[in-house]
Amino acid sequence: MKTIQSSLPGTRGTFGYFREMLQPHFTLANWDYEQGFFDRALDEQNTVYLRLPIKVLQGELDSADAWIELGTPYVLRHLYRTGMEEDVGYVMPVASAMMNQFQEPIDKDADVDARWMRKAEAIVKEMENRLA
């Protein structure tokens, strides 16, 4: 996991506003009614993500009028098993987590390549410009 320095932390607004601004590239992930993340896959295999933490200040996160505050964005990479997987007497090819949505990453905090950091930093910069 690598953090990205930006002006986004502490930015406040409604959940509906941020959801509208970030769609269709970001999805709400790992959330409950008090906190969550806006996630954006940076690679085609869905293993490298730009993650934007959010905290609910007022209301509940599934409500468009809930007030939220953005946290520090960061990039994380999940490393999954690839190749052939034996399961109940037959062999199944596993190319990515998309083929087996229940597969746990073998490393939830793998090294992040510099190209993904550059891509994420450019996206964050664009977000900062949209919020300015």
N, C-alpha and C positions, 0 to 999 in steps of 0.2 A: 504494500500500500504506500502510495506517495501522495502527499498533499499538494495542493495548488494554491499559491498565494494569490488572493484576489480581493476585490471590494465586496464580494457577495455575502460573506458572513455578517449577520446582523440585519440584513435586508428583510423588511417585513412587508406583508401583503396578504391578500386572501388566497386560500388554497385554489379557488376557482381561477383567479388571475394567473397564478403560476402554472397551473395545469394547462390552461389554454395557451399560454406563452411557450411552454415546453413541448407540447404535442406537435407532431406525432413521434418525435425522436426520443423523448424520455417517457418512462413508465414509472408509476408508483410501485415501490417494492418494499418488502419487509416492514410493513407498517402496522401500527395499532392506532388507537384514537388519539394518542398523545405525541407520536413521533413516527418518522418513516424516512424514506429516501426516494429521490427521483434518480433513476438509473438510465444510462444510455450505453448500449453496447458500442464499442469502438472497432471491433473486428467482426468478420463474417461468421466466425465460429462461436460467438457469444461467450468468450472467455475473458475479455478485457473490458472493464466498465469504467465510465466516468460516473461517480456517485456524488449526489448533492444531498446532504442530510437536511431534514426539516424537523422543526419542533413546533408543536401546536401551542399557541399563546392563549387562544380563546376559541371555544367550540370543539367540534370533533372533526378529525381529519377527513372523513368521507363527505363532509358538507362543504359546498362551494364557498360559503361565507365564513368558514373557519379562518381565523387569523393565524398565520404561521411565520416563522423566522427561519431564514436559511443559515446553514452552517458552513464549515470549510469544505469545499469540494476536494475530492481525491480520486485517484485512479487505483483500481485493484485488478488483479488477474487471478482467475481460478484455473488451476491446472487439473485436467481430467485425464483419465485413462483412455487410451486409444488402442485400436487394433482389434483383436478377436476376444470375445468374452464367452466363456462356457456357462450355460445356464440350463439346468434341468435336462441334461442329456443331449442338448444340441448346441451348436456353435453359432453365435450371433455377432455380426460385425458391429463395432461401436466406433463411429466416426467422431461423435461429439456428444455433449450433454443433451443436445436437442433430440437425439435418437433415444435416449433413455433419460427422461426428465427427472427420474428419481435417483440418479447417480450422484453420489456425494463427490465433491472435488477431492483429489488426493492432496492438493495444496491450495488452501483458500487465500493464501497471501504470497503467491509466486512473484518472482522478480518482474518488474514492468520495464519493457524496452523503451528506449528514448523516443522512438517514433510515436508510441502511444501517448507519451507525455506531451509531445509537441501538438498532436492532434487534440488532446484534451484541453491544453492551454489555449488553443485557438478557439475552441468551442466556448470555454469560459469567458474569454475576451469578448466574443460575440454577445454572450449573455449580459455581460457588464454594459456593453454599448446599448443594448436594447432597454436596459433598466435605467440608464442615465437620463 
